[in-house]
Amino acid sequence: MMPTQETCLERIQFCISDLSDNGINVATADDRLRARLVKEHLEYFQLMLGYDSDPAEVLALLRQQATHA
């Protein structure tokens, strides 16, 4: 079962915080760097989001979360 949009946004916020705690600042990365980070760490994002999201979905969630912050 796919998580709701609200749940995905909560989970992506946790990812942003977790990565930041480990020295990876996704929130302030430019689009190119953010895309590279998502590609390199896609399995992490999929695990944390709870489904097999594709990179475009993860990037969209990161953009949405950035506008909510």
N, C-alpha and C positions, 0 to 999 in steps of 0.2 A: 504494500500500500504506500502510495506517495505521500510524503508529509505535506502539510498545508504551507502556503506561502509564508505565513507568519512564523511557523516552525522553522522553515528554511532560513528566514532572516535572523532568527534567534541563534540558530546553529552557525551561520556564517559569521555572526558577531563573535561567537566563541572562538571560531577559527582565527579571526583577525587578532583577538586578544592573545590566544595561545601562540600564534606565530610571532607576535610582537614580543612576548615574554622570552622568546628564543632568538631574538635579534633580527627577525624578518618583518619589516614594516610594510605590509601589503597596503595599508590604508593610504600611505603617502606616495606609493609607487606610481610611476606614470603608466599609461596603458600598455606600452610594450613590455616593460618589466613585469607588470602584473600578469600579462598573458604568459610570459615565460615561467613565472612562479607557479601559475596554475598548471601549466603543462608538466613541469618538473615534479609537482606535488599533487597530481590529480588523484592518486589513490588515497592520500590523506584527506582531501576534500570529500571524496566519495564516502569514505568511512565516516567522517564527521557529519556529513549531511544525511547519511542513512540510506542512500540509494546511488545507483550508477549514473550520476550526472555527467553530462559531457562538459568540456571546457567552456563552451559558450554559456551554458547555464550558470556555471560557477562565476564566470566573469560578470554576468548580468546581476547575480546576487551581490557580488562585491560592489558593483556600481550602485545598486539600490541601497545597500547599507551605507555607503558613503554619503548619499543624499539625505539619509535619515539621521546621520550623526551631527 
